[in-house]
Amino acid sequence: YALGYYRNTKNNMYSIEVETFFKEIQNRIDYIDGANLIANNAIEQDILNGEARAYGLEFLLRKNEGKLKGWLAYTLSKSEQKTTGRTPLETGINNNEWYRTPYDKTHDISFNGTYTLNDRWKFGANFVFQTGQPTNYPTGQFEYRGLAVPLYDGSRNDQRLPAYHRIDVSATLMSKKNKTRKWKGEWVFSIYNVYNRRNAASIAFTRNSETYVNEAIRTSIFGIIPAVTYNFKF
């Protein structure tokens, strides 16, 4: 279900969009606590069907004309699931209460802007901020045969990874205008993740083999990435 409002202002110079939504999902599967997925020939015993819902508010402000163009978007949303047991005697996930899905992002902000300096140069910038992905951190530990084993006994997806954010910039050099020439090309010089934010793809908890101190290890995929691209049309 969705309800929205759209409006153009100042002869299409600006446009505003606001929309609220609610979505229901049936038969969404999830893994039970302690599920063993490796070499499991009866994986259907480790999954349950549940119901999910997602709802929120979206806002978009766009500038369509002029040398400076771009848009600013913001989404406030929630995505959650409830998974009960197959029978009244079987315990479901999270004590049969609603819990966050892996796709839950409370805040999602994005900005994109381009500035046309002249016929040959165009500059762009992009900013993204998202609430961290839901996850679970250990609430304690126990030792088994000299190994530290993390203990998870909190609610499902009760914690979050650190927030995700980055800035990208670009400069585009376009070919000189020539109405008789069909070939058109442009060079794009860009930098992805300008300030080298080490956004967490996951966080693992382990004991340091040298100090024997428990530590959290962040896994990041992409840092700062400069790039040069040539685009052409004919």
LUMMAR-519677 format. One line per 3 residues: number of its first residue (from 1); their letters; for each residue x, y, z of N, C-alpha, C. Coordinates in steps of 0.02 Angstrom, whole numbers, plus 32768, in hexadecimal, padded with zeros to 4 digits. Example, Ala and Ser with C-alpha at 12.3 -4.5 7.8 and 13.67 -1.06 7.14 Angstrom:
2
1> as> 8294:7EE4:8186:8267:7F1F:8186:8294:7F5B:8186; 8282:7F90:8162:82AC:7FCB:8165:8285:8002:818A
% end
This chain:
234
1> yal> 802B:7FC5:8000:8000:8000:8000:802D:803E:8000; 801E:806E:7FD5:8047:80AA:7FD0:801B:80E6:7FC3; 802E:811D:7FE0:800B:815C:7FD6:803F:8193:7FCE
4> gyy> 803C:81B9:7F97:8070:81E9:7F8B:8056:822D:7F74; 8082:825E:7F76:8073:82A2:7F5F:80AD:82BA:7F35; 809E:82D7:7EFA:80D2:82F0:7ECC:80C0:8336:7EB5
7> rnt> 80F3:8361:7EB1:80E6:83A5:7E9A:8124:83C3:7E78; 8117:83E7:7E41:814A:840F:7E1F:8143:8458:7E34; 817B:847B:7E3C:8179:84C2:7E4E:81A6:84EA:7E20
10> knn> 8197:8529:7E18:81BF:8558:7DF1:81CF:853E:7DAB; 8199:852D:7D87:81A0:8516:7D41:81CF:84DB:7D3B; 81C3:84AA:7D65:81EA:846B:7D63:8232:8473:7D7C
13> mys> 8242:84AC:7D9A:8285:84B5:7DB6:8291:8483:7DEF; 825F:847B:7E1A:8264:844C:7E52:8229:841C:7E51; 8233:83E1:7E6B:81FD:83B0:7E73:8203:8391:7EB9
16> iev> 81CA:8384:7ED7:81C7:8368:7F1A:819C:8329:7F19; 81B4:82F4:7F37:818E:82B5:7F3C:818F:829D:7F85; 8154:828C:7F9F:814E:8270:7FE1:8121:8232:7FDC
19> etf> 8137:81FB:7FF8:810F:81BD:7FF4:8115:8195:8034; 80DE:8179:804A:80DE:814B:8082:80C8:8107:8069; 80E2:80D2:8086:80D4:808F:806C:80CE:805C:80A6
22> fke> 80AA:8027:8097:80A4:7FEE:80C5:80A0:7FAF:809C; 80C9:7F7E:80AC:80CC:7F40:8085:80CA:7F04:80B3; 80A0:7ED3:80A2:809B:7E95:80C8:80B7:7E5C:809E
25> iqn> 80DA:7E2E:80BF:80F9:7DF6:809D:80E8:7DB6:80C3; 80D3:7D83:809E:80C3:7D43:80BC:80F8:7D0F:80A8; 8100:7CDC:80D2:812B:7CA3:80C3:8174:7CB8:80B7
28> rid> 818C:7CE5:80DF:81D3:7CF8:80DB:81FA:7CCC:810B; 822A:7CA5:80EF:824E:7C74:8118:8287:7C96:813E; 829A:7C76:8175:82D4:7C8C:819C:82F0:7C4F:81C0
31> yid> 8331:7C54:81D2:8352:7C1C:81F2:8345:7C1D:823D; 833C:7BE2:825A:8332:7BDE:82A2:8373:7BEE:82C6; 8370:7BFC:8306:83AC:7C08:832E:83D7:7BC9:832E
34> gan> 8418:7BD2:8322:8446:7B9A:8322:8442:7B6D:82E6; 8427:7B86:82AE:8420:7B5D:8272:8464:7B48:8258; 8469:7B0A:8242:84A7:7AEF:8226:849C:7AE5:81DB
37> lia> 84BE:7B0D:81B2:84B2:7B0D:816A:84E6:7AE6:8143; 851C:7AD2:8163:8552:7AAF:8140:8543:7A65:813D; 8544:7A49:8100:8537:7A01:80F5:84F6:79EB:8115
40> nna> 84C4:7A16:8111:8483:7A07:812F:8454:79EC:80F9; 8443:79AD:80FE:8417:798D:80CC:83CD:7995:80DC; 83BE:79B4:8114:8378:79C0:8127:8371:7A08:813D
43> ieq> 8382:7A36:810F:8384:7A7D:8121:833E:7A97:8131; 830A:7A74:8119:82C6:7A8B:8128:82B7:7A88:8172; 82DE:7A62:8198:82D3:7A5E:81E0:82F0:7A9B:8204
46> dil> 831B:7AC1:81E1:833B:7AFB:8200:831F:7B3D:81E8; 82E7:7B3C:81C5:82C8:7B7A:81AE:827E:7B7A:81C2; 8264:7BB7:81CA:821E:7BC0:81DB:81FF:7BF5:81AD
49> nge> 81BF:7BEF:81A0:819B:7C22:817A:817F:7C56:81AA; 8184:7C95:8196:816A:7CCA:81C0:8147:7CFF:8196; 8132:7D33:81B7:8113:7D6C:8196:813F:7DA9:81A1
52> ara> 8140:7DD6:8171:816A:7E12:8175:8141:7E4F:8162; 8159:7E89:8177:8138:7EC8:8165:816D:7EFE:8160; 8161:7F2C:8132:818E:7F65:8129:8164:7FA3:8120
55> ygl> 8178:7FDA:813F:8151:8017:813A:817F:8053:8146; 816C:808C:812B:8196:80C6:8133:817E:8102:810C; 81A9:8134:8109:819B:8174:80E8:81D7:8187:80BD
58> efl> 81CA:819B:807F:81FE:81AE:8050:81F5:81F6:803A; 822D:821A:8034:822C:8260:801F:8261:826B:7FEA; 824F:8290:7FB5:827E:829E:7F7F:8276:82E6:7F69
61> lrk> 82AD:830C:7F69:82AF:8350:7F50:82E0:8351:7F16; 82C9:8369:7EDC:82F3:8367:7EA0:82F6:83AD:7E80; 8332:83C0:7E6A:833C:83FD:7E43:8349:83E8:7DFB
64> neg> 831E:83FD:7DCD:831F:83E3:7D89:833F:8411:7D56; 8346:8451:7D65:8360:8481:7D34:839B:84A8:7D50; 83C1:84C8:7D21:83F9:84F1:7D36:843B:84CC:7D32
67> klk> 8471:84F1:7D3E:84B3:84D2:7D3E:84BC:84A0:7D76; 849C:84AE:7DAF:849F:8480:7DE8:845F:8457:7DE9; 8465:8416:7DE1:842C:83E8:7DE3:843B:83B1:7E16
70> gwl> 8406:8391:7E2D:8410:835B:7E5B:83D2:834B:7E83; 83DA:831F:7EB4:83A1:830B:7EDE:83BA:82F6:7F23; 838B:82FD:7F52:8396:82E8:7F98:835D:82BA:7FAB
73> ayt> 836D:827F:7FC2:833A:824D:7FD3:8345:8235:801B; 830D:822A:803E:8310:8210:8083:82D7:81DE:808D; 82E8:81A6:80AB:82B7:8172:80BA:82BA:8160:8104
76> lsk> 8282:8162:8126:827B:814B:816A:8250:810C:8168; 826C:80D2:817B:8246:8094:8170:8257:8061:81A6; 822E:802C:81A5:8238:7FF3:81D3:8224:7FB3:81AF
79> seq> 824C:7F7F:81B7:823E:7F3E:819A:8247:7F09:81D0; 8213:7EE3:81DE:8215:7EB3:8215:81EF:7E73:8203; 81FD:7E3F:822A:81E1:7DFD:821C:81CC:7DDC:825D
82> ktt> 8199:7DB1:8257:8185:7D87:8290:8180:7D3F:8277; 81A2:7D12:829A:81A6:7CCC:8285:8194:7C9F:82BF; 815C:7C7F:82BA:8145:7C51:82EF:8157:7C09:82DD
85> grt> 8150:7BDD:830E:815F:7B97:8303:812C:7B74:82D7; 813D:7B38:82C1:810F:7B12:8296:80D2:7AF8:82BD; 80DB:7AED:82FD:80A5:7AD6:8328:80A2:7B03:8365
88> ple> 806B:7B03:838A:8066:7B2D:83C7:809C:7B1C:83FA; 80B7:7ADF:83F8:80E9:7ACB:8429:8130:7ADC:8413; 8139:7AF0:83D3:817B:7AFF:83BA:818A:7B4A:83C0
91> tgi> 81C3:7B5A:83DC:81D6:7BA0:83E5:81EE:7BBC:83A2; 81D6:7BF6:8391:81EB:7C17:8353:822B:7C3E:835E; 8235:7C71:8335:8270:7C9C:8339:8261:7CD9:8363
94> nnn> 828F:7CEC:838E:8288:7D28:83B8:824B:7D24:83E5; 823D:7CE8:83FF:8203:7CDD:842B:81C1:7CF3:840A; 81BE:7CE8:83C9:8181:7CF7:83A2:8170:7D41:839F
97> ewy> 81A2:7D6C:83AF:8197:7DB4:83AC:81B5:7DD1:836C; 819E:7E0D:835A:81B8:7E2F:831F:8202:7E3F:8329; 8229:7E38:82F4:8271:7E49:82F6:8285:7E67:82B2
100> rtp> 82BD:7E8B:82B2:82D3:7EAC:8274:82E9:7E79:8240; 82D9:7E87:8201:82F4:7E5F:81CB:833A:7E7A:81B9; 8362:7E54:8194:83A4:7E6D:817F:83A0:7EAB:8153
103> ydk> 8365:7EBB:8139:835E:7EF4:810B:8346:7F33:812E; 833F:7F30:816F:8325:7F6A:8194:8359:7FA2:8196; 8346:7FDC:817E:8371:8018:8180:8346:8053:8196
106> thd> 834F:8068:81D3:8324:809E:81ED:832C:80DE:81C4; 8369:80F1:81B7:8376:812E:8191:839D:811F:8152; 8388:813C:811B:83AB:8134:80DA:83AC:8179:80B8
109> isf> 83E6:8198:80B5:83ED:81DA:8098:841C:81D7:805D; 8409:81F6:8026:8435:81F9:7FEC:842F:823E:7FCB; 8468:8256:7FB3:846B:8296:7F90:8494:828E:7F51
112> ngt> 847C:82AA:7F1A:84A0:82A8:7EDB:849C:82ED:7EBB; 84D5:8308:7EA8:84D6:834A:7E89:8507:834E:7E50; 84F5:8373:7E1C:8522:837E:7DE3:8524:83C9:7DD4
115> ytl> 855F:83E2:7DC3:8567:8428:7DB2:858A:842C:7D6E; 8568:844C:7D3E:8584:8455:7CFB:85A8:8497:7CF7; 85EA:8495:7CF5:8612:84D1:7CF4:860F:84F5:7CB0
118> ndr> 8617:84CE:7C7B:8613:84E9:7C37:8603:84AF:7C07; 8610:84BA:7BC7:8600:8487:7B95:862C:8448:7B9B; 8662:844D:7BBF:8691:8415:7BC1:8698:83F4:7C06
121> wkf> 868D:841A:7C3B:8699:83FF:7C7E:8658:83F9:7CA6; 8651:83BF:7CC7:8618:83B4:7CF3:8632:838F:7D31; 861B:83A5:7D6B:8632:8388:7DAB:85F7:8369:7DD0
124> gan> 8605:8335:7DF5:85D0:8312:7E19:85E6:82FB:7E5E; 85B5:82F3:7E8A:85C2:82DA:7ECE:8588:82AF:7EE4; 8596:827D:7F0C:8563:824F:7F24:8572:823E:7F6C
127> fvf> 853E:8241:7F97:8544:8230:7FDE:850F:81FD:7FF1; 8524:81CA:8017:84F6:8196:802D:84FF:818A:8077; 84C7:8186:809C:84C9:8174:80E3:8491:8142:80F0
130> qtg> 84A1:810B:8111:846F:80D8:8121:847A:80BE:8167; 8444:80B3:818C:8449:8093:81CD:8468:804E:81C4; 8493:803A:81F3:84B6:7FFA:81EE:8487:7FBE:81EB
133> qpt> 849D:7F8A:81C9:8475:7F4D:81C1:846C:7F2A:8204; 8430:7F10:8212:8424:7EEC:8250:8450:7EAE:8256; 8467:7EA0:8292:8490:7E66:829F:848B:7E55:82E9
136> nyp> 84B3:7E25:82FF:84B6:7E13:8346:84FF:7E11:835D; 850C:7E30:8397:854E:7E2C:83B6:854B:7DFC:83F1; 8582:7DDC:8402:8582:7DAF:843C:8570:7DD4:847C
139> tgq> 854B:7DB2:84A7:853B:7DCE:84E9:8567:7DB0:851F; 8590:7D7F:850D:85BC:7D5F:853D:85E6:7D2B:8519; 8607:7D00:8541:862F:7CCB:8523:8638:7C93:8556
142> fey> 864C:7C59:853C:8660:7C21:8568:869A:7BFD:8548; 86BF:7BD8:856F:86FA:7BB5:8556:86EB:7B6B:854E; 8702:7B4F:8517:86F9:7B08:8509:873C:7AED:84EF
145> rgl> 875C:7AC2:8516:879C:7AA5:8504:87D0:7ADB:84F3; 87D0:7B10:851B:8800:7B45:8512:87EE:7B78:84DD; 87B5:7B71:84BD:87A0:7BA0:848A:8768:7BCC:84A5
148> avp> 876C:7C0C:8496:8738:7C3B:84AA:8700:7C39:8476; 86C4:7C29:848D:868A:7C23:8461:8659:7C5C:8470; 864A:7C88:8440:861C:7CBF:844D:85D5:7CA5:845B
151> lyd> 85B2:7CC9:8485:856E:7CB6:8498:853D:7CEB:8480; 850A:7CD5:845B:84D7:7D03:8442:8495:7CEF:8462; 847A:7D1B:848C:843A:7D0B:84AB:840B:7D48:84AB
154> gsr> 8419:7D7A:8482:83ED:7DB4:847E:83B6:7DAA:844A; 838F:7DDD:843E:835B:7DDA:840B:8379:7DD8:83C6; 8355:7DBA:8396:836E:7DB5:8351:8377:7DFA:8332
157> ndq> 83B2:7E05:8314:83C1:7E44:82F2:83B8:7E81:831F; 83CE:7E7B:835D:83C2:7EAF:838F:83F6:7EE7:838C; 8430:7ED9:836E:8464:7F0C:8367:846C:7F1E:831D
160> rlp> 849B:7F4C:830F:84A6:7F61:82CA:84F1:7F69:82BD; 8503:7F61:827D:8545:7F73:8267:854B:7FBF:8268; 8588:7FDA:8268:858F:8023:8265:856D:8040:8227
163> ayh> 8558:807E:822B:8536:809E:81F3:8562:809F:81B5; 8541:8099:817B:8564:809A:813A:855F:80E0:811D; 8598:80FC:8109:8595:813C:80E6:85D5:8146:80BD
166> rid> 85CF:816D:8089:8608:817C:805D:85F8:81B8:8031; 862B:81D6:8012:8624:820C:7FE1:864B:81F9:7FA3; 862D:8202:7F69:864D:81F7:7F29:864E:823A:7F03
169> vsa> 8684:8246:7EDE:8689:8283:7EB5:86A0:8270:7E6F; 8690:829B:7E3E:86A4:828E:7DF9:86AC:82CF:7DD3; 86D5:82CD:7D9F:86DE:8304:7D70:86DB:82E7:7D2A
172> tlm> 86B1:8304:7CFF:86A7:82EA:7CBC:86BF:831E:7C89; 86EC:8307:7C5D:8705:8331:7C26:86E4:8319:7BE6; 86B8:8343:7BC9:8694:8331:7B8D:86B8:834A:7B4E
175> skk> 86AD:8328:7B17:86CD:833B:7AD8:86B0:837D:7ABF; 86D7:839F:7A96:86C0:83DE:7A7A:8684:83D3:7A4D; 8656:8403:7A4F:8619:83FD:7A28:8629:8404:79DE
178> nkt> 860F:83D5:79B6:8617:83D6:796E:85DA:83B4:794F; 85AE:83DB:7931:856F:83C0:7917:8579:838F:78DE; 85B0:8393:78BB:85BC:8366:7883:85DC:8324:7897
181> rkw> 85F3:8320:78D5:8614:82E3:78EC:85E4:82B8:7913; 85DD:8277:7900:85B0:8249:7922:85CF:822D:7962; 8611:8227:7961:8633:820B:799B:8636:823E:79D4
184> kge> 861F:822A:7A0E:8622:8255:7A49:863F:822D:7A83; 8670:824A:7AA3:8690:8228:7ADB:8699:8254:7B17; 86A7:8236:7B51:86B3:825C:7B8E:86DF:8233:7BBD
187> wvf> 870A:8257:7BE2:8733:8239:7C15:8713:8247:7C5A; 8710:8214:7C83:86F5:821B:7CC7:872B:8209:7CF9; 873D:8239:7D23:876E:822E:7D59:8747:822D:7D9B
190> siy> 874A:81F6:7DBE:8720:81EE:7DFA:8747:81D1:7E34; 872D:81DE:7E70:8748:81C1:7EAD:870D:81A6:7ED6; 870C:8165:7EE1:86D9:8144:7F09:86F1:8142:7F52
193> nvy> 86C4:8156:7F7F:86D4:8155:7FC7:8710:8182:7FD6; 8707:81C3:7FCC:873D:81F4:7FD0:8763:81F0:8012; 8741:81EC:804A:8764:81EE:808A:8773:81A7:80A5
196> nrr> 8771:8176:8077:8788:8132:8086:8765:8114:80C3; 8725:811B:80C6:86FD:80FE:80FD:86FF:80B2:80F8; 8713:8091:812D:8716:8048:812F:86D3:802D:8147
199> naa> 86A1:802F:811B:865F:8017:812D:865F:7FCC:813A; 863E:7FB8:816F:8640:7F73:8185:8610:7F48:815D; 862B:7F14:813C:8600:7EE1:811D:85EB:7EAE:8151
202> sia> 8616:7EA3:8183:8606:7E76:81BA:8638:7E83:81F3; 8628:7E69:822E:8654:7E6E:8268:8658:7E28:8287; 8695:7E0E:828D:86A0:7DCC:82AB:86C0:7DD4:82EF
205> ftr> 86AE:7DA8:831C:86C9:7DAA:8361:86F4:7D6D:836D; 8732:7D79:8382:8761:7D42:838C:8793:7D55:83C3; 87BE:7D26:83D4:87F3:7D32:8405:8836:7D38:83E1
208> nse> 885B:7D6D:83F1:889C:7D78:83D3:88CB:7D3F:83E5; 88EB:7D21:83B3:8916:7CE7:83BE:8955:7CF7:83E5; 8968:7D37:83E7:89A6:7D4A:840A:8998:7D66:844F
211> tyv> 8966:7D92:8454:8958:7DB1:8495:8921:7D8D:84BB; 88FC:7D61:8499:88C3:7D3C:84B7:888D:7D6A:84D1; 888A:7DA6:84B3:8856:7DD6:84C5:881E:7DD2:8491
214> nea> 87E0:7DD2:84A7:87A8:7DD1:8479:87A5:7E13:8451; 8797:7E0F:8411:8795:7E4A:83E7:8761:7E43:83B0; 874B:7E7C:8398:871C:7E7F:8360:8743:7E93:8322
217> irt> 8739:7E6E:82EB:875D:7E7B:82AD:872A:7E90:8278; 8735:7ECE:825F:8708:7EE8:822B:8721:7ED4:81E6; 86F4:7EBA:81BC:8704:7EAA:8177:86E7:7EDF:8149
220> sif> 8712:7F01:8123:86FD:7F34:80F4:8710:7F1E:80AD; 86E6:7F2F:807D:86F2:7F19:8039:8714:7F4F:8010; 86F7:7F8A:800D:8712:7FBF:7FE3:8726:7FFC:800D
223> gii> 8763:8015:8000:8778:8055:801B:8775:8089:7FE4; 87A5:80B6:7FE4:87A8:80E9:7FB0:87BD:80CA:7F6E; 879B:80DC:7F37:87A9:80C0:7EF5:87A9:80F8:7EC1
226> pav> 87E3:810C:7EA8:87E5:813C:7E70:87DA:8117:7E2E; 87BC:8139:7DFD:87AF:8118:7DBD:87AE:814B:7D85; 87C0:8133:7D49:87BD:815B:7D0C:8796:8133:7CD9
229> tyn> 8763:8152:7CBC:8737:8130:7C8C:8730:815B:7C4D; 872D:8139:7C14:8720:815B:7BD5:86DF:8140:7BB8; 86AE:816C:7BAD:866E:8159:7B8F:8668:8178:7B49
232> fkf> 8649:8154:7B1D:8640:816F:7AD9:85FE:8159:7ABB; 85E5:8182:7A8F:85A7:8175:7A6A:85B3:8183:7A1F; 8594:815B:79F4:859D:8167:79AD:855D:8150:7987
% end
